[in-house]
Amino acid sequence: MCSVSVIQDYFRQRVEPTEWTRPVWTEYQEVLRRLEALDAKLGQPHCEDPAKAVWMRDVEARLAKLEGVGRPGERPAP
C-alpha cells in the first residue's frame, strides 16, 4: 500500500472535517505531495481511493465556505 493512502486513512479516521483549518490543511497537502514523491522513488503504485477523494473535496468545500471563497461572482454563504 502506498504511503499516501496510509496517511489519508489515518487522518480521515481520526480528524473530523470541522477540525481542519486552512493552515493545517495546507501543511497536510504538502505532506501528501512529499509522500507521493517518496512513493514514486520507492516504486509504490498510485493508489487513489474514490472515498478519500470525496472526503478531501468535502474538507476543501468546508474551508472555502468558511473563508467566503467561491466561484467568481458568487456571494459567500451566510
VMD Tcl script that draws the C-alpha trace (Angstrom):
set ca {
  {0.00 0.00 0.00}
  {1.33 3.43 -0.85}
  {2.26 5.78 1.99}
  {-0.15 8.45 0.73}
  {-3.05 6.06 1.26}
  {-1.92 5.13 4.77}
  {-1.71 8.77 5.86}
  {-5.02 9.65 4.24}
  {-6.69 6.77 6.10}
  {-5.16 7.87 9.38}
  {-6.33 11.48 9.15}
  {-9.72 10.66 7.64}
  {-10.47 8.34 10.55}
  {-9.09 10.49 13.36}
  {-9.66 14.13 12.43}
  {-13.18 15.46 11.97}
  {-13.69 17.73 8.96}
  {-14.68 20.55 11.33}
  {-11.23 20.42 12.96}
  {-9.33 21.38 9.82}
  {-8.11 24.94 9.34}
  {-6.59 26.34 6.17}
  {-3.02 26.45 7.57}
  {-3.24 22.86 8.79}
  {-4.86 21.72 5.54}
  {-2.11 23.43 3.51}
  {0.57 21.69 5.55}
  {-1.26 18.36 5.18}
  {-1.31 18.84 1.40}
  {2.46 19.42 1.46}
  {2.95 16.19 3.42}
  {0.89 14.32 0.81}
  {2.97 15.84 -2.03}
  {6.17 14.70 -0.33}
  {4.74 11.23 0.25}
  {3.79 11.00 -3.43}
  {7.43 11.75 -4.30}
  {8.60 9.10 -1.83}
  {6.16 6.55 -3.25}
  {7.49 7.29 -6.75}
  {11.09 6.78 -5.60}
  {10.16 3.51 -3.91}
  {8.17 2.30 -6.88}
  {4.91 2.19 -4.97}
  {1.77 2.26 -7.10}
  {-0.51 5.27 -7.24}
  {-3.49 4.08 -5.23}
  {-6.15 6.76 -5.26}
  {-9.31 5.81 -3.40}
  {-12.54 7.50 -4.56}
  {-13.84 7.69 -0.96}
  {-10.71 9.55 0.14}
  {-11.04 11.92 -2.80}
  {-14.63 12.70 -1.77}
  {-13.51 13.31 1.82}
  {-10.79 15.70 0.65}
  {-13.24 17.61 -1.57}
  {-15.64 17.88 1.37}
  {-12.94 19.35 3.61}
  {-11.89 21.77 0.85}
  {-15.51 22.86 0.31}
  {-16.00 23.43 4.04}
  {-12.84 25.54 4.26}
  {-13.82 27.54 1.19}
  {-17.26 28.20 2.67}
  {-15.75 29.32 5.98}
  {-13.38 31.64 4.15}
  {-16.12 33.02 1.93}
  {-14.32 31.76 -1.14}
  {-16.41 30.53 -4.01}
  {-16.67 30.76 -7.72}
  {-16.02 34.17 -9.24}
  {-19.13 36.30 -8.89}
  {-20.59 34.01 -6.26}
  {-21.66 35.51 -2.94}
  {-20.39 33.85 0.23}
  {-22.90 31.71 2.08}
  {-24.26 33.27 5.27}
}
mol new
graphics top color blue
foreach p $ca { graphics top sphere $p radius 0.5 }
foreach p [lrange $ca 0 end-1] q [lrange $ca 1 end] { graphics top cylinder $p $q radius 0.2 }
display resetview
